[in-house]
Amino acid sequence: MFNTRVKVKELLSTTPENQNVTVMGWVRSFRNNQFIALNDGSTNNNIQVVAELGVFDEELLKKITPGASLKVTGQLVASLGKGQSVEVKAAEIIILGECNPDTYPLQLKNRPSLEYLREIAHLRFRTQTFSAVFRVRHALSFAIHKFFNEKGFFYLHTPIITASDAEGAGEMFKVSTLPFDNPPRKEDGSIDFSEDFFGRATNLTVSGQLEGELGAMALSEIYTFGPTFRAENSNTARHLAEFWMIEPEMAFYDLEDNMNLAEEFIQYLIRYVMANNREDLDFLAQRLADEEKQKPQAERSEMGLIEKLEFVVNNKFERITYTEAIDILLQSPAYKKKKFQYDVKWGIDMQSEHERYLVEKHFSKPVIVTGYPAAIKAFYMRQNEDGKTVAAMDILVPGIGELVGGSQREERLGKLEQRMREMHIPVEEMWWYLDTRRFGSVPHAGFGLGFERMMLFVTGMTNIRDVIAFPRAPKTAEF
């Protein structure tokens, strides 16, 4: 029976009393034909299994290679070796699965590069770095649900297949059952989607926000947490074609309420992971520190990973307007010395380099920027009285730039319809969305947090493809 096994994490914190235990896992290393480092993914630390010399068959020992899986039964005893308090003195070793060292692509002794590990993403979970990353991902996911549940929010499952483009960006993956080689066409030559599965053109969702607003207009406070898709041909370390978003929507909230909730949310998530995954964070912090040593002094981060996380948790976020942000950038030494790659002027959509300057150089803490120009923001954001800006807010953090984007939503039917027409959003097709403004409209707000960007921030990883199990990007859909 397999469920009698004890996980490595539990064994390492158990007082040794020569009790019999069964442990199972994968071999990390085998030294001197006697000492097996066994890991089952429950922790980054291995349990040492001692195979006493002369007790086990030589043919069995030959099969104990890195990557092989074992079932070990023996006594849990105090360890005399450094680095561990307990070890298992093996009485029985069963090979569950052999692993040929000549063909096994994951040779841990060579410390494979992150680039190489992306090519064997199906095996990278077995490394210390990625097992730590994905334990943190689990903890963050759980903390998201815990936070909103404690706040009285309701978890709403919004559709993956939708006919709406919430962002108005048009960079969507089409969903169709029509034949690619010969789809039905109208007289003008365009594809006739009336014959498609849903009777109209549909796509994978870019956001659950619009449907989330519908829920908030009856349940008051909801959140979504699910995959979203962008067919943006960006082959960079910051973009994915499939990523996860957390999108709360709250009735009876204004912009300030929205900012307060988002700030509390981010700090809650970090506190949770620091309390429950400190071992993983310490490992990732050391990995990052080692990586930083390879950079020129001028490019190194001023804070280590743990220090950065503690700083965000312990400090109030700075709050400034977009206009103030542009003024700061225009007066900055970086702008005057022409160190910015992109120009700075009122009306631009700030680039990551601008956002990171505000956070890392000017304020040295997270920053919430409000009052963005209407021209660069989505149609659903509430228009301010100045006629130029909207009640939007972005939260900027060190190393990432924008982590959260949100706004107070436009609850006034006339202004919303006018804005939609200006931005060529099909008003008639969005009748269901506009009904929330026709029937009992209320002030409401919401925001979106990109889960993988949060993962980058918390783990210190620098490529977004390293914080999601199976990254989807241009020309990347192997697994």
Secondary structure, DSSP 8 states (H G I E B T S, - for coil): -GGG---HHHHHTS--SSEEEEEEEEEEEEETTTEEEEE-SSSSS-EEEE--TTTS-HHHHHT--TT-EEEEEEEEEE--STT-SEEEEEEEEEEEE---TTT-S--GGG---HHHHHHTTTTGGGSHHHHHHHHHHHHHHHHHHHHHHHTT-EE----SEES--TTS-----EE--S-SSS--B-TTSSB-GGGSTTSS-EEE-S-SHHHHHHHHHHHSEEEEEEEEE------STT--SEEEEEEEEEET--HHHHHHHHHHHHHHHHHHHHHH-HHHHHHHHHHHHHHHTTS-GGGS-SS-HHHHHHHHHHS--EEEEHHHHHHHHHTSHHHHTT--SS---TT----HHHHHIIIIIIISS-EEEEEEEGGGS-TTB-B-TTSSEEEEEEEEETTTEEEEEEEEB---HHHHHHHHHHTT--TGGGHHHHHHHHSS---EEEEEEEHHHHHHHHH--S-GGGSSSS--BTTB---
